[in-house]
Structure formats: C-alpha cells, structure tokens
Amino acid sequence: MASKTPSFRDEISRLEEIVHSLESDDLDLDQALHLFEEGVSRLKTARKLLSDSELTVKRVLEEADGTLNTDDVSL
C-alpha cells in the first residue's frame, strides 16, 4: 500500500500539536524526545514541500525568453 504524500497544511498542523504538547508539563523525557524527533522530521518535510512549491511558482512565471518575472509574487 502506497503511503500518502503529506501536505504542507498537515505538517504544520502536526507541528503545532507537537509544540503544544512539548509546552505542557505532562511529558516525561522519553515522550518529549520522541515528539522533538518527530517535530524535526516534520519540519524538514514542510521545508521541502515549501521549497518545491516555490520552484513550481518560479517555473510557471518563467517567461518564454527564459527570464523570470516575479513582480506579482512575493515568496
């Protein structure tokens, strides 16, 4: 069974949950470390998804002569 590609929104949502959990006083060290590791992994995935999206936007905006028009987009 193929795994679902995570969405940027899903990654950010889970990161917010992790931060909230880490801010609580209810975790022991092992739980906190596990959540921290998951958070780092999800952050890397979110950054990759964002980078890929930025590249897609740049490709779409590329002019026929090969110049890049970013006047209408702030990344």
C-alpha positions as CSV (number, residue, x, y, z in Angstrom):
1,M,0.0,0.0,0.0
2,A,1.5,3.4,-1.1
3,S,1.8,6.0,1.6
4,K,0.0,9.3,1.2
5,T,2.2,12.3,0.4
6,P,1.9,14.7,3.3
7,S,0.5,18.1,2.7
8,F,2.1,21.3,3.9
9,R,-1.0,22.0,5.9
10,D,-0.9,18.6,7.6
11,E,2.7,19.0,8.5
12,I,2.2,22.5,10.0
13,S,-0.9,21.3,11.9
14,R,1.0,18.4,13.4
15,L,4.0,20.7,14.3
16,E,1.6,23.0,16.2
17,E,0.3,19.9,18.1
18,I,3.8,18.9,18.9
19,V,4.8,22.3,20.1
20,H,1.7,22.5,22.3
21,S,2.5,19.1,23.8
22,L,6.1,20.0,24.4
23,E,5.0,23.1,26.2
24,S,2.9,21.1,28.7
25,D,4.3,19.8,31.9
26,D,2.7,16.3,31.4
27,L,5.6,14.7,29.4
28,D,8.4,12.6,30.6
29,L,11.8,12.9,29.0
30,D,11.3,9.9,26.6
31,Q,8.0,11.3,25.4
32,A,9.5,14.8,24.9
33,L,12.4,13.4,23.0
34,H,10.1,11.3,20.7
35,L,8.0,14.4,20.0
36,F,11.1,16.5,19.4
37,E,12.4,14.0,16.8
38,E,9.0,13.8,15.1
39,G,8.9,17.6,15.0
40,V,12.3,17.9,13.4
41,S,11.3,15.4,10.8
42,R,8.1,17.1,10.0
43,L,9.8,20.5,9.9
44,K,12.2,19.1,7.3
45,T,9.3,17.7,5.3
46,A,7.4,21.0,5.5
47,R,10.5,23.0,4.3
48,K,10.9,20.6,1.4
49,L,7.3,21.0,0.4
50,L,7.6,24.7,0.6
51,S,10.8,24.7,-1.5
52,D,9.2,22.5,-4.1
53,S,6.1,24.8,-4.3
54,E,8.4,27.9,-4.7
55,L,10.2,26.2,-7.6
56,T,6.8,25.4,-9.2
57,V,5.7,29.0,-8.9
58,K,9.0,30.2,-10.4
59,R,8.6,27.8,-13.3
60,V,5.1,29.0,-14.0
61,L,6.2,32.6,-14.0
62,E,9.2,32.0,-16.3
63,E,8.9,34.0,-19.5
64,A,9.4,32.5,-23.0
65,D,12.8,34.2,-23.3
66,G,14.0,32.5,-20.1
67,T,13.7,35.5,-17.8
68,L,11.9,35.2,-14.5
69,N,9.1,37.6,-13.7
70,T,8.5,37.8,-10.0
71,D,6.9,41.2,-9.9
72,D,3.5,39.9,-8.9
73,V,4.6,37.3,-6.4
74,S,6.3,37.7,-3.1
75,L,7.7,34.4,-1.9
